[in-house]
Amino acid sequence: MGNISYNFPIEKDDFERAGEASSKIKKILRQLGMDSSIIRRVAIGAYEAEMNLVIHSLGGTIGITIDPESIIITAEDTGPGIENVQLAMKEGYSTAPDRIREMGFGAGMGLPNMKKCSDSFDIESIVGKGTKIVMKMMLKDGD
Amino acid sequence: MKIREIRDALNAQVLWGEHLLENEILYAFGSDLMSDVLAFVKTGTILLTGLVNSQVIRTAEMADVTAILFVRGKVPDKDVIDLAKENSIAILTTNYTLFTTSGILYNCGLRGIEADKM
């Protein structure tokens, strides 16, 4: 199998369509006949990243690359960037406003959940420039 | 526990998924925090929640939730029901509160997801 890549644009504050990209990613993996447990991990990681882009960013993209060894999810935005990444990674820490909490998000679990779903998790953020998250899920025999 | 038995125990109304009532539910998880649902839920779970927006269905879709039960008599908009339909997730509503709903289902033998086994 050669590498397969898809990229989905995500708009700021577009709660109507939030989750569509992750839903598409889940369907792609299903069509490829992958194992349900790896699909679930990828879908959850992608969805948390997508919600983060909708809630916190100025807009960005969610990408997926599937190679013979792994699935890589990349979430990239154009700002505003995270001031203290270490703090943002802490369970329960959130800067989301009340209107987001009323929707069931903003509990400070997004980044920790993404890390939990991934075999490797990288985050780089520059205030004023943007944030890039790379989640890698390794494929095992049978996936 | 079958979805049909859950419906009967709670006098719940099936909003979509009459044909899914024989499906087996292994666990229940009650929360209005969708990130907690994503972090903790396993397949074969019924989600008990008071939130009725489309993100509840999206969360259930990603976490492979089998059914959603809205508590406190909440009914989502048609587009939210349509999204559940698109994803083959049974949705029900009951007039009981979250605590009472949980108590009734626990009494029927249904169990939650143990935090130490997550």
Interface residues (C-beta under 8 A of the other chain):
Chain A: F15 E16 A18 G19 S22 S23 K26 S36 R40 A43 I44 A46 Y47 E48 M51 M103 G104 F105 A107 G108 M109 G110 P112 N113 K116
Chain B: D32 L33 M34 S35 D36 L38 A39 T43 T49 L51 N53 S54 Q55 V56 R58 T59 E61 M62 A63 D64
